Amino acid sequence: MPETTAQNRLYIYEPNLITQITQLVCYDNHIPIVSSSNAIARHRIKLAEVLNALNAAANHGILLHTLRRLSNESAYPQSFLDAFFTLLSYLTDTTIGGQMLSSAGIVNVSIHIIDNESIHPNVLTKVISLLDVAFDSLDNAYPNFFSSNGLNASIKALKFQIDTCINGHNHYDSIMLIKSILRFFIRMIKGSGAGSSLRNLMETSIPYVLCKIMEYHTLFGSTVFGLALSLYASYIHMEPTSLAVLQEIQVPQTFLKTFKSYDGYCDVTLLLNVIDAFSATCLNEEGLEMFQETQPLFHFFDLLSSSHFLGNPMEVADTSEIGGEMSEFVRHQPALKGQIFSCIHDMLQKVIKLGGSEEGKPEDNSHVLVYNEVPLRDGNAKVENHLLSMIEMVARFLEGFLEFDNAKEFINYNGHKILLQYYSLPVLPFDYYLSNAFGALSDVFKVLTEKQTMVIVEAIIDEAPTQNS
């Protein structure tokens, strides 16, 4: 309802409505009352009135009193918790509400809840999300968080949930909390508010947590595994000298060993985190030597061309991000350029092999030349074509990768000649020219032509007779 309408039809006839509603919030489970307060607070002219009625600036006010009761294991229904934290997060995100709740001690109360291991993980997840909002809105949120032992409380909660999952308990809610805390730490590391307060993070139980997530990645899932890699890489990039310490306690070794055996679900986000972790691992000489001995890049490209990845068109379309990140990795680690180009060459050859095999045939046999009438294809029907997905993935990757001097290097490897063969593969469908794969491949040749026009044109001319024969 627009503010003007609410004022003319409701507030003018019920001037004490807000006070009467907020007085009912303290009776535990009045979900409609909390939702009503939230709705009214979103009318800017009534925000201050709602905050005052809730006594938001007082530590003993309705909001913090209700929040504090969570640490005493009060049994609120899930629907009430959803409504209450929606209201609290919104009020914290406003300028005046944030100031009032900050003075009331919302950060300290939140930390007290996180420090209680008996609290249900679902509640803790909501409290972590509330702190995320507070960090965005409150200038003193970071100082209050660290001075109130918030970091240690969060680490303790994370370790407890990790051990709970490993010990075989019902872990769905625990994994949701683990994701929230990992994102929380990553955001603090990448942000500017934490300052030097996180420099000793790896002297806590975080290395233990990272190793356990890597070792039990099948239990925690690909999202948690990716977040663990992001935390590992983000911290090393912030504190490069910490890599030597982590090597002593086997964290990079555990990462490389785990990744080489990883065969789970993978998407663009996970693979980007893996490249970031590769980059962090190679920041010192010992790490680079370890990386070269382990050779995880071959497995990385196997995952990139796996059915897990190719089966999702949205992920394939975003593969250029992976190529761009790999280009950055090569730029910072030129010693690995030869190995990476070798992996790319193998990936290009996989397409050639697939394009001449039964596995690469379209499901509707649209690659076969026929001389009789055939039924029209349903334009809305989705036809799976592994070959086209593979071609598009390779092209999107190269589109991001062929930056700086990589395009010239790629041409020196005769990569462009391999790509030209993609236009004459035996099992291509008759309407290949209408596919996303065809468009993506054209974009790659545009990039290559800008770098060495004559070389590409001559290669196309040389290939043309072969295609016409």
Secondary structure in CASP SS format (residue, H / E / C, confidence):
PFRMAT SS
TARGET T0000
AUTHOR 0000-0000-0000
METHOD secondary structure of the structure
MODEL  1
M C 1.00
P C 1.00
E H 1.00
T H 1.00
T H 1.00
A H 1.00
Q H 1.00
N H 1.00
R H 1.00
L H 1.00
Y H 1.00
I C 1.00
Y C 1.00
E C 1.00
P C 1.00
N C 1.00
L H 1.00
I H 1.00
T H 1.00
Q H 1.00
I H 1.00
T H 1.00
Q H 1.00
L C 1.00
V C 1.00
C C 1.00
Y C 1.00
D C 1.00
N C 1.00
H C 1.00
I H 1.00
P H 1.00
I H 1.00
V H 1.00
S H 1.00
S H 1.00
S H 1.00
N H 1.00
A H 1.00
I H 1.00
A H 1.00
R C 1.00
H C 1.00
R H 1.00
I H 1.00
K H 1.00
L H 1.00
A H 1.00
E H 1.00
V H 1.00
L H 1.00
N H 1.00
A H 1.00
L C 1.00
N C 1.00
A C 1.00
A C 1.00
A C 1.00
N C 1.00
H C 1.00
G C 1.00
I H 1.00
L H 1.00
L H 1.00
H H 1.00
T H 1.00
L H 1.00
R H 1.00
R H 1.00
L H 1.00
S H 1.00
N H 1.00
E C 1.00
S C 1.00
A C 1.00
Y C 1.00
P C 1.00
Q H 1.00
S H 1.00
F H 1.00
L H 1.00
D H 1.00
A H 1.00
F H 1.00
F H 1.00
T H 1.00
L H 1.00
L H 1.00
S H 1.00
Y H 1.00
L H 1.00
T H 1.00
D H 1.00
T C 1.00
T H 1.00
I H 1.00
G H 1.00
G H 1.00
Q H 1.00
M H 1.00
L H 1.00
S H 1.00
S H 1.00
A H 1.00
G C 1.00
I H 1.00
V H 1.00
N H 1.00
V H 1.00
S H 1.00
I H 1.00
H H 1.00
I H 1.00
I H 1.00
D C 1.00
N C 1.00
E C 1.00
S C 1.00
I C 1.00
H C 1.00
P H 1.00
N H 1.00
V H 1.00
L H 1.00
T H 1.00
K H 1.00
V H 1.00
I H 1.00
S H 1.00
L H 1.00
L H 1.00
D H 1.00
V H 1.00
A H 1.00
F H 1.00
D H 1.00
S H 1.00
L C 1.00
D C 1.00
N C 1.00
A H 1.00
Y H 1.00
P H 1.00
N H 1.00
F H 1.00
F H 1.00
S H 1.00
S C 1.00
N C 1.00
G H 1.00
L H 1.00
N H 1.00
A H 1.00
S H 1.00
I H 1.00
K H 1.00
A H 1.00
L H 1.00
K H 1.00
F H 1.00
Q H 1.00
I H 1.00
D H 1.00
T H 1.00
C H 1.00
I H 1.00
N C 1.00
G C 1.00
H C 1.00
N C 1.00
H C 1.00
Y H 1.00
D H 1.00
S H 1.00
I H 1.00
M H 1.00
L H 1.00
I H 1.00
K H 1.00
S H 1.00
I H 1.00
L H 1.00
R H 1.00
F H 1.00
F H 1.00
I H 1.00
R H 1.00
M H 1.00
I H 1.00
K H 1.00
G C 1.00
S C 1.00
G C 1.00
A C 1.00
G H 1.00
S H 1.00
S H 1.00
L H 1.00
R C 1.00
N C 1.00
L H 1.00
M H 1.00
E H 1.00
T C 1.00
S C 1.00
I H 1.00
P H 1.00
Y H 1.00
V H 1.00
L H 1.00
C H 1.00
K H 1.00
I H 1.00
M H 1.00
E H 1.00
Y C 1.00
H H 1.00
T H 1.00
L H 1.00
F H 1.00
G C 1.00
S H 1.00
T H 1.00
V H 1.00
F H 1.00
G H 1.00
L H 1.00
A H 1.00
L H 1.00
S H 1.00
L H 1.00
Y H 1.00
A H 1.00
S H 1.00
Y H 1.00
I H 1.00
H H 1.00
M H 1.00
E C 1.00
P C 1.00
T C 1.00
S H 1.00
L H 1.00
A H 1.00
V H 1.00
L H 1.00
Q H 1.00
E H 1.00
I C 1.00
Q C 1.00
V H 1.00
P H 1.00
Q H 1.00
T H 1.00
F H 1.00
L H 1.00
K H 1.00
T H 1.00
F H 1.00
K H 1.00
S C 1.00
Y C 1.00
D C 1.00
G C 1.00
Y C 1.00
C C 1.00
D C 1.00
V H 1.00
T H 1.00
L H 1.00
L H 1.00
L H 1.00
N H 1.00
V H 1.00
I H 1.00
D H 1.00
A H 1.00
F H 1.00
S H 1.00
A H 1.00
T H 1.00
C C 1.00
L C 1.00
N C 1.00
E H 1.00
E H 1.00
G H 1.00
L H 1.00
E H 1.00
M H 1.00
F H 1.00
Q H 1.00
E H 1.00
T H 1.00
Q C 1.00
P C 1.00
L H 1.00
F H 1.00
H H 1.00
F H 1.00
F H 1.00
D H 1.00
L H 1.00
L H 1.00
S C 1.00
S C 1.00
S H 1.00
H H 1.00
F H 1.00
L H 1.00
G C 1.00
N C 1.00
P H 1.00
M H 1.00
E H 1.00
V H 1.00
A H 1.00
D C 1.00
T H 1.00
S H 1.00
E H 1.00
I H 1.00
G H 1.00
G H 1.00
E H 1.00
M H 1.00
S H 1.00
E H 1.00
F H 1.00
V H 1.00
R H 1.00
H H 1.00
Q C 1.00
P H 1.00
A H 1.00
L H 1.00
K H 1.00
G H 1.00
Q H 1.00
I H 1.00
F H 1.00
S H 1.00
C H 1.00
I H 1.00
H H 1.00
D H 1.00
M H 1.00
L H 1.00
Q H 1.00
K H 1.00
V H 1.00
I H 1.00
K H 1.00
L H 1.00
G C 1.00
G C 1.00
S C 1.00
E H 1.00
E H 1.00
G H 1.00
K C 1.00
P C 1.00
E C 1.00
D C 1.00
N C 1.00
S C 1.00
H C 1.00
V C 1.00
L C 1.00
V C 1.00
Y C 1.00
N C 1.00
E C 1.00
V C 1.00
P C 1.00
L C 1.00
R C 1.00
D C 1.00
G C 1.00
N C 1.00
A C 1.00
K C 1.00
V C 1.00
E C 1.00
N C 1.00
H H 1.00
L H 1.00
L H 1.00
S H 1.00
M H 1.00
I H 1.00
E H 1.00
M H 1.00
V H 1.00
A H 1.00
R H 1.00
F H 1.00
L H 1.00
E H 1.00
G H 1.00
F H 1.00
L C 1.00
E C 1.00
F C 1.00
D C 1.00
N H 1.00
A H 1.00
K H 1.00
E H 1.00
F H 1.00
I H 1.00
N H 1.00
Y C 1.00
N C 1.00
G H 1.00
H H 1.00
K H 1.00
I H 1.00
L H 1.00
L H 1.00
Q H 1.00
Y H 1.00
Y H 1.00
S H 1.00
L C 1.00
P C 1.00
V C 1.00
L C 1.00
P C 1.00
F C 1.00
D C 1.00
Y H 1.00
Y H 1.00
L H 1.00
S C 1.00
N H 1.00
A H 1.00
F H 1.00
G H 1.00
A H 1.00
L H 1.00
S H 1.00
D H 1.00
V H 1.00
F H 1.00
K H 1.00
V H 1.00
L H 1.00
T H 1.00
E H 1.00
K H 1.00
Q C 1.00
T H 1.00
M H 1.00
V H 1.00
I H 1.00
V H 1.00
E H 1.00
A H 1.00
I H 1.00
I H 1.00
D H 1.00
E H 1.00
A H 1.00
P H 1.00
T H 1.00
Q H 1.00
N H 1.00
S C 1.00
END
